[in-house]
Amino acid sequence: MKLVKTADDLDKLRKAVLAKRSPEKPVVSVCCGTGCRASNSAELKETLEKEIVKQNLKDKIEVKASGCHGFCEHGPIVVMSPKEIFYERVKLSDAEEIVRETVVKSNLIGRLQYIDPAGGERIKTENEVPFYKKQKRKILEKNRLIDPTNILDYVAVGGYEALKRALTGMKADEIIAEIKKSGLRGRGGAGFPTGFKWEFCKRAKGDIKYVICNADEGDPGAYMDRSVLEGNPHSVIEGMIIGAFAIGSNKGYVYVRNEYPLAVKNLTVALAQAREYGFLGKNILGSGFDFDIEIERGAGAFVCGEETALIASIEGKKGEPRQRPPFPATKGLWGKPTNINNVETWANVPLIINKGADWYSRIGTETSKGTKIFSLVGKVVNTGLVEVPMGATLREIIYDIGGGIKGDGEFKAVQTGGPSGGCIPKELLDLPIDYESLAKAGSIMGSGGMIVMDDSTCMVDVAKYFLNFLRDESCGKCLSCREGTQRMWEIVNNICEGKGKKGDLELLEELAVVVKDSSMCGLGQTASNPVLSTLRYFRHEYEAHIKEKKCPARVCKALITYSIDTDKCVGCLLCLKNCPQKAILGELKKPHKIEIEKCIRCGVCNEVCNVKAVLVS
């Protein structure tokens, strides 16, 4: 049976699927998200399949390509059910041994097991890995169980049950009331209450209404939405159908950037299968409700993450924001009432409908409900996707889950919220992560980027980096953002080049406030956060750059000097041979010297010196 015409048909389909799947049958699940694919996980899956055929086990063992498991630092990841054996950093050459020893004989391969850095013992299952222990995985929970290109996997784990409940057992107003009661807030950045947004759109006048999934994830280092679309696209589709039914929409769009080819591919397959089985199209589940979804590919403009710019892009216009009001809920796509939520928001909807608003609202804080996915990157031991309850502290995320700071460095700051977010210092490590706490600290939730920095990071250089990104991505429509981000970058760039002068910080602060208060859209209104937060917590670094002409972190090239300690130098010639400017003089076994006027401060001499004789000041 393929076409699911009624709620009973869905129940029958699920029973039929489960009947064919023995819980005792070994399943080898290979993470095939983009991160693991970069380490040949797709080839690994094929190699495992060949080994299973080679060992005459084709009908006894299943190999599944799953979505992202989150522990990107340790990929490719392989999990073998039903014993839940967890292997990390698996290579193609490991495939034959995995099938022969672990799948067939249940013997563990020690070198592929995760070793707990605290106790040194080898860990057998995924849930025992410290990275996962303090997480509360609700959105990402099903990723390792599902082949995103097989709708039956989604149905088998309860997929489209929420849609059945909504379409056959609830009225539109009841659905909206449940979403409001849950406390779900938009995960795209601003955190606007989702239920109220739906209600505004439902009440707006108009026979034609649209729903849109904003998958234009443009923050550097952020890949939460991409991984959800790659690994469990049906959760987003199901959420959109429920939302469309509640609002009264018959047409939806997923706006996803073209730089996400795997997400686009898996979503395209999922939409085709949803139509094939009757979850999209006419008279869904016999409810009389019609709805379908199209994919619109974005060209990678950061500003198109702003909803009015996104709408303009779908309409074939230049992707730039427009003045609000009117808000999209009353006048959006092609002038019709439109509701926009991001990927993670839509994926929360089936959970709420299935388990209830009361269940959902017990997760998180008083004002920030549910879980949030963060992409944890930077100078942290365990990079990857982290899903935690709202209200978890930075310390829990960075140290308990992230494993602390990589190398010998010390924690200095963490930036949340992407390029428009703020930098939070070590004094606020126990800050709970919720919308209000982050705003008070001078940052934002954003879509969930979290970049960890250690003491080798120059905070002035960080502000310059993100200002450079924002000035380039500004659409240029309003003067305050177009000229303000450019002027702020010029001031900070001069400071980094040793050209800072008295009064620069006061001017920079004034400019930042003006850009924040007078820009039209969210990009401009938050573009000052990197500047304001670094001035608030790291002003002394700016002052050192200006007054002392020194970069405390020794990052800004114009403000650092390289020299050689003649007492330590052994005259090995390594620095001399590797210097691209031939700026080092010396003979074998005699102390060397750097000609300052020739030095371009590339740092190669410091990198190659084995006796640490190169001094940086």
N, C-alpha and C positions, 0 to 999 in steps of 0.2 A: 504493500500500500504506500502511495506517495502523497496524493492530494488529501490534506487534512481539512475536511469540510465542517466538522463540528468539534465540540469539546470532547465528545466520546471518542471521536477519531484520534485525537491527540493522546488520550489515555491508552487506546489500543496500540497506537504506534510505539509509545514508550514501553509498554509491556512486551511487545514483539521484539523490540531492540534489546531489552534486558534479558529476554529469554534466550537470545542467541549468544549472550556474553556470560561466560562462566566467571564468577569472581575468583576462581582458583587458577584461571588461565594466566600464565606469565605475560606481562606487558612491559616492554622496554620503551620508556618514554624519553625521547631525545629533545632537548630544548632547541628549537629552530627559530627563535627570535633573531632579530638583526644582530644583536651583540654576539650570540653564540655562532651565528652563521659566519661572522668575521673570522672565527677560529675553526671553520670547516665542519660545523655540525651537520649541515645538509649532506655532505659527503660521508660523514660518519654514519648517519642513518642508513644511507644506501649500502655502506660497507657491512653494517650489522645485518641488514636484510640478506645480503649475499652469503654471509656466514651462516645464517639460519637455514637458508636453502642448501648450502654446502653440507651442513650437518644433519640434513633430512628432518628439520624441525618446523617446516613452513606452516603446517596446520596446527601446531601446538603452541606457537609463540607469536605474539603480535608486536610489531615495532611501530611506534606512533611518533609523528612529528608534532610536538606541542608548542605552545606559546612560551613567552619569556617566564622563567622561574624567578627572576629578580636578582639572583646572585651573580651579576655580570662579571665581576672580578674573577670568578672561579669557573667560568665556562670553558668549553662546552660541558653542560650538566646532563647526566643520564640518571634516571630514577627507574628502578625495576620493581613492579608490583607483582604479587600482593605483599611481598615482604618489605617494600618501601626502601630498598637498598639505594643509597645515594652515592654517586661517583662524581668527581669533579675533574676539570681539566683533562677530559678524556681525548686521546689521540686516535687517529685512524688505525694505528698499529695495535691498539688495545682491543679492537673489535672481536677478533678471534678468541682471545683469552676470556673476554667478558661472557661470550656465548658458552664457551666450553666449561668454564669454571663456575661462574656465578649463576647464569641462567639455568644450566643443566644440573650442576652439582651443589648449588647454593654456597659455594666457597667464596669468601670475601677476598678481594685483591687489595692488599694493604696500601700500595702506592697510589691507588685511585680514591681512597677514602679521605674525607676531610679530617685534618688533625686539629684538635682544639688547642689554640695557642696558650690557653691558661693552664691546662693540665697535661697536655701532650698526648692525650689518648685519641685513638681513631674513632670517629663517629660513624654509626651505621646508617641512620635514617635522616631524612631532610629536616624533620621537626626538631631533631636534637642539635642541629647546627646553631650556634649562638646567634648568627645573623637572623634566623627566623624566629627565635624564641620569644622576643619581646614585640614581635609584629602581631597585628590582628588583621589577617588577610581575608578580606571579604570580596573585594572586586577581583583580586588576583588569585583567589583561592582555587578556582576551577582550571586555571591555565594549564597546569601539567596534566590534567585529565582529558583535555580536549585537543583534538586535531581541528584547528580552525577552519579547515577546508571540508570538514565532514559534519553536516548539520545533525546527524544522528548521535554524535558524541555529545552535542549540546542538549539534545532532547533526553538522552540517557541520564544526565545529571540534573534533570528538572527544568531544562530549558523550555520556554514558552508556557510554563505553568502560570506565571504571573499574568501573561497576556490572556490566558483562558479565564482566570479569576476576574480580570478587569472587564473584559468584553462580555462575559456571560453572567457575572454576578454583581457588577457594580455600575452605578450611574456615573456620568462624567463628573458631576459635582462631588460625588463621594470619593472619586480618585483624587481630585484636587485637594479635598479636605484631608485625605490621608497623607498626601505629600506635604501639605502645610503642617500637619500635626507632627510629622517626623522631624521637622526642623532642618531638612536638607537645604543647603545653600550652594549656590553655583560654584563649581570647582574651577572655573576659568580665570578667577582672579579677584573680582570685586566681592564675591560672596553674597550676592543678592538672594533672598529667600526664593527657592524654586517654585514652591506652591503659589505664592503671590504673583510671580511672573506668569505662570500658567493661567491664573485666574484673570489677570488683566487682559491677556490675549483672548481668552474665551468670551469675555464680556464685550470686547471690541466689536464694533459694527462691521459686518462684511460677510458675504456668502463664501468667499474664498479665503482660506487661511493657510499659512505655511509653518512647518517646523524645520529647524536647521540644527545640525550637529556641527559645532565649531571644532574641527580637528586641525586648525592652522597653528600648530604648536611651534612657535618660533624662538623660544628662549634658548640661548646657548647652554648646552649641557642638560637640557630637559628632554625626556623621551617617554613620559608616562602615557600620554594619549596614544602615541605610536604603538607602544607595547600592548595596550588594551585592544586596539583595532587589529593588530597582528595576531594576538593570541586568543581573543574571545569576541569577535565582531558581532556575534548574535546577541550578546548581552546589550550592546548599544542599539542594535536594530530593534530588539524587543522593547527597550525603554522608549525609543522613539515612537513605536506604534502605540504604546499605552498613552504617551503624552499627546500624540495626535488625536487619539480618540477622546481624551479629556478636553482638549481645546476645540475640537471640531475641524480638524485639518485633514485633507485628503492627499496632501503632497508634502514630501520631505526631501531634504538635501543633506548630504554629508560633504562639507567643504574641507578637503584634506590637501595638504601641500604635496606637490609632485615629487619632492625629495624623499617621500616615504613609499618607495615602490612596493615593498612587501605588504605594507598596510593596505595600499590600494588593491593589490592583487588578491589578498585574502578577503577583503571587504567585498570586492566584486564577485568572488565565488560565493560568499555568504548570502549576498543579496539575490543572486540567481537561484540558489537553493531554497531560500525563504519563499521566493515566488513559486518555485516548482512544488513545494509542499503546501502552499496556500496560506502562508503567514503574511504574505504581501499580495496585494491585488484586490480583486472584487470579493465582497461578502466574506470577510475574514472570520473563520470559525462559525459561520452561519449567523453572524451578528448583524448583517446588513451594512457593516462598516467597510468602506473602501479606502485603501491607502497604499502608496508606493513611494520608493526612495530612489533618488538619483545621486551619483557621485559627481561633484564638481572639484576639479583639481586647481589648486592655487599655485601661483608662480613663485612663492617663497617670500613675498613681501611681509615683513614683520607687522606692519600696520594693519594688515588684513585680519589680524586676530581681533581687532576692534570690530564690533558687530555691524555698525553702519558701513564701514569700509568693506567688510566681508560681503554684505548685501550688494553693494555697488559692483564688486568683482563678479558675483554670480550673474548680475544683470548685464555683464559685458562692458561695464564702465571702468574708468580708472579707480583703483582701489584706494579711496581716501574717505575719511570720516565726513559726516555732515552734522550740522547743528541739531541738538535735541533739546526740547521736544520739537516735533512729535517723536515719541519713542517707537522702536520697531513693533512693540506689542499692539500699537494702533495703526501705524503706517510703516510697513517694512518692505519686504521683497515685492517689487512691482506695485508698490503703494498699498499692499494688503497687510492685514494684521499678521505678524510673524513672531514666533517664539524661537529664541536661540539659546541652547545650552551646550556646554562642551562635552567631550567624550565621557569623562569620568562621571559627570552629573547624570547623563543618560543611563550609564551602566549601574548606577545606584537604584534606579527606579524599580527594576524587577525585584531586587532584594526587599525593598520597602513593601511592595504589594504582596509578596510571598510571606514575609515574616511579620509584617505589621509595623505601624508607626511607633508603637510603644517599644517594641524590640529595638528599632533603629535609634530612637531618641535616648535610649539608655547608654549608647556608645558616645563618647566624647564629653564635651563640657556643657555648661548651661546654655551657652549661646552658639556653640559650634558643634554640631552633631555629626556622628558617623566617623568613618575613617578617612584618611587622606594619603594618597600615594605621592611620595617624593622621589626624585632622582638624586641620589646621594653621590656626589662626584667631588673631585679635587684631591686635596692632600689627606685622604682618609684611607685606612687599610682596606675596608670592604666597600667598594663602589657598587652601585646597583639600584634597583627599585625597592623602596621601603614603604610598606603600608602600615600605618600606625593609627591608633585612635586620636582624634583631635584632643589636644591638651597634653600629649606626650611632650617631654622637655627636649631641648636641643641636646643636652648631655646624654639622654637615653638614646637618641638617634645616632649621635656622632660616636659615642663610646661603647654603649652596650650593644648596639646593632652594627655600627660602622667599624667597630674594633679600634677606635682611636686614631691618632695621627700617624701617618706613614713615615717611616724613617726616624731620624733623631730630632725632628722639629717639635715645636710646641704649638698648641692651638692658639690662633690669633683672632680669627673672625670667621663668620659664616654668612654668606649672602643668600637670602631667601627671596623668591619672587622674580627671578630672572633679571635681565639688565635694568629693569625699572624698580628692582627691589633695593633693600638697604643692607648694609653690612653690620652685623651684630657682634659685639666684642665678647671676649672670654668672661667678662664680669657678668654677662647675662646668659651663661650656659644653662642655668636652671629655668630659663624662660619657657613657659608652656606655649606650644605651637597652636594658636587659634587666631582667628581674624583680629580680635580686639587687642590681644597682647602684642602681636606683631606690629599693628598700626601704632600702638603706644611707643614701641621701641624704634619707630622710624622706618619700618619695612612693610612688606605686604606678603600675603600668602602666594599671590600669583597663581600660576598653574601648577607649581610644585617643584621648581628647581631649587636645589640646595647645594651650594658650592662652598666647600670647606677650605680654609686657608691657614697656613702655618706661619711661623715667624720669619720665614724667608720671603714673605709677600710684602710688597710696598703698597700701602693703602692708597697713596696718591696715584700710583700707576694703575691700580684697580679702577679708581674713579675715571681715569683717562681712558682706559680700555672700554668701559661701558658707555661713556659719553661718545666715544668714536663710533660705537655700534649704533647708538640712538640717533646721532646726527645724520648718519648714513641712511637709517631706516625711516626717519621722519618724512612724511609725505610732502611736507613743505607748504601745506595749505594755510596754516596760520603762522603769523610772523613770530609769535612768542616761542613756539617750538622750533621753527626753522632756524631763526637767528639766535635764539637763546641757547639751544644745545650746541651750536657752532661756537658761539662766544665762550661758553663755559669750557668747552674742549680746548680752545686756544689758551685760555688762562691756565688750565691745569697742565697742558702740554708745555707751556713756558716754564711753569714751576718745576716740572720734571727735567727740563733741559738746563736748569740752573739760572733761568732768566726771571725768576719770580721776584717781585718787589713789594715794598710796603703798600698796604691797601688792597692787595690782590684778594686776600681772603674775605674781606668785607664786601668787595665788589662781587666776588663769586657767590657769596651767601645771598646777597641781594638779588642777583640774577636768578639764582635757583628758586627763590620764593616767588619771583614774578612769573617764571616759566610754569611753576606749579599752579599758581592761582589763575593764570589767564589763558592757558592752553585749552583747546576745544575738546580734545578726546583724551582717553586714558593714557595713551602713550606720552603725550606732553605733560599731563598732570602728574605722572609718576617719574618722568625722566630725571627729575632733580634728586630722587632718593639716593642714588649712589654718592652724590656730592654732599647732600645734607647729612647723611648718616656717617660718612667718613669724617666730615668736619666736626660732627657732634662727639664722636668717640675717639678719633685719631688726629685731632687738630695739631697735636705736638709734632706729628710727622710732616704735616704741611709746613709748620714753622721751622723745622729743621732744614727742609729743602730751601726755604726762602732766606732765613737768617744765617744759617751756618753753611749753606751750600753743600749739605750732606744728605744722602739718602740712608736713613738708619738701617733699612733692609738690604742695602747695597744692590739695588736693582736698576735704578736709573743711571744709565751709562755715563751721562754727562757729569754726574756728581760722584763718580767713584774713580779711584786711582789704583793701578796695579804696580807693585814693586816686588823685589826679590830679597828675602832675608838671606844675606850672604853667609850667616853662620849655619843655616840649614841646607843651603844649596850644595849639592854634591857634584854639580857639573855634568849631569847625565845627557845633556843636549836635547832632551825630549821637548821642552818648551821652545827651544830655539828652532828645532826642525818643524814644529807644528804651527808656529806663529805665521798667520797669513800675510802679515805686513813686514815681515823680517825686522821687527822692532826689538829683537832680543840679541844682545851681544854676549860672547863668551866662548871659552874653550873647554875641551874635555877635561873633566875633573877639577875645573876651576869655577868659582862663583860667577853667575851670569848677572846681567843688568838689562833693565827695560828702558828703551829710549822713549820717554813720555810723549815727545812730539809726534812720534810715529804710531803710537799705540791707539787702536780704535776701540779698546775696551770690550773686546769680544769674549774674553774670559777663557779662551782655549788654553792658555798657559796654566791657569788655575786648575782646569779640568784634567790635564795630563800629568801634572806634577805629583809624583808618588810620595814625596817626602814633605809635602805641605809647606814648601818654601815660598810660595807666592802669597804675598800679602794683599788684601783688598781693604781699602780704606776710603 
